[in-house]
Amino acid sequence: MNFELNKLWIKNLTITTGLVNANTTGMLLKSCCAGKLPMERLATHHFKFDQFEKAYEVFKHASDEKALKVIIDYS
């Protein structure tokens, strides 16, 4: 994404960025498989694959929908 900073600087904006840290993915998966995390509470919304667009809308408005994780079941 390109920003025209010469037009935005006067608006006193704060721009933050972030990346997903994949270094802890292995530990997270082990914790999930060992039952150490309450997965039923983390996956708040479940959809079938043919409801993909609705799932995306829920994820897009996660705060309003109170969605933590959206699960799409392909089967």
N, C-alpha and C positions, 0 to 999 in steps of 0.2 A: 504494500500500500504506500502510496506517495502522499506526503503532507506538504501543503504550501505554508511552510512555517512563517513566511513573511506576512501572511494573512491571519494566522492563528495566534501569534505571540501576544497580541494585545488582548486576547480573550482570557488570559490567565488560566489556561488549561493545564491539567496534569495528565500526562500520557504514560501509562505503564505497560510493560510487556512481560511475557513470561513464557517459559517452555515447560513441557512435561519432563520431569526428571525420571528417566527410565532406569536409573541405577538401582532403585529400590523395588523394581517390578517383581523380581524373583522372590524377594522377601514377602512382598504383598501377596503373591500367589500362594506361597507356602502357608501364610497365615490364614488365608481364605480356605484352603484345602484342609487345614488342621482344625477348622471350626472356631478359630480364635476371634473372628470378626462376625458381627451380627448381620450376615448377608441379607436376610429377609427384611431387615430394616433399611439397608442401603439401597437395594433395588426397589424403588418406590413405585415404578410404573412398568407394566408388562404389556406388550403388543404382539400380535401375530404379524408375520411378514407383510401381509396384504394391507396392514394398517401403518405402513412405514411413514407415510406423509403425516399422519396424525401424531405418531411418535416423535417425529422431527419437530413438529409444532410445540408439543409438550416440552421437549428438551430446549427448544429455542426460548420458551417462556418459563424456564425452570423455576425462577423465583415465584412467579404468580401461581404456578401449578404445584409448588412445593415438591419438586422433583429433584432427587439426588442423583439417581442413576436410572436410565431408561433401558429396559431389556426388550430386544426384538427377537422373537422366537422364529427361526427359519423353518422349523419342521411343520 
